[in-house]
């Protein structure tokens, strides 16, 4: 188990609680998604992102995630979650996580998530800034898929305003008259 965990730059310990179990005396599958979220937050903190008060860089939102369960988990136990980026480019970061039981010294689940950069001020997807791509590359020692196009995220940029008529025309498929 320990050798496999060396593949992951970020590791998080989660204590299994009695309340994590369901009627079958196993950890409910939904708890794994909560634990995966804890690991993702820790990953972004390790990248140096201020996930609480972040007005300068975009945040990230989950586009797709999955968990494959290998072995049931029950109380008492501690789960070690190793998490790392397996792919990154200007549009997304894909993370992989492995869940290991300290009690049983075995892999109990694997998870994957695809996340996109998201500007919460503009309420729209954005590009992953180059500095974040570089941090991911350094932390996880992966090659970043490069593209010739990259915009600098500017949190102070004005949000374009449109008239009600322009919005209605767009919804109706009409183009503005020139």
C-alpha positions, 0 to 999 in steps of 0.5 A: 500500500505505501509504495502505491501511495508514493505515486500521489503528491497529495494525501489525505487521511479520513477517519471512518465514523460510525455514522458513515455506515448504512444499514448493511454496516458498510460505509455508504457509497455517497460518503466516498464522494464527500471524501473525494471532495475533501481530497480535491480541496486539499489538492487545490490548496497544495497548488497554492490556490486560495479557494475561500477568497479568490478574486484573481483566478477562476475557481473549478467546478466538477464536470464529471466524476466517477468512483469504482468501489473495490472492497467494502469499508466499515468502522473503525478504519482510516482511509488514506486518499492519494490524489493527483492530476493525470491530465491538464490543458487550458480547458480542464484538469483531470484528477485521479484518487485512490482510497486505501484502508489502513486497517486492511492495507488494501485499495478500496476504491478509485475515483476520477474527476474532470474539472473545468476552470470557472469564473464565478463572477462572470458565471461562465467557463474560462480557461485554466490560467497558465500559472495554474497549469504550471503548478499542476505540472510541477506538483504531479510531474506531468506534461501539460497539453499545450495550445497556442491560445491562452487568455489571461484571466482578468477579474476586473474586466467589465461584464458586457451588458446587453439590452432586453431587445438584444437578448430577445433577438438572440433567443429568437435566432435573429441577428442585429440589423446593421 
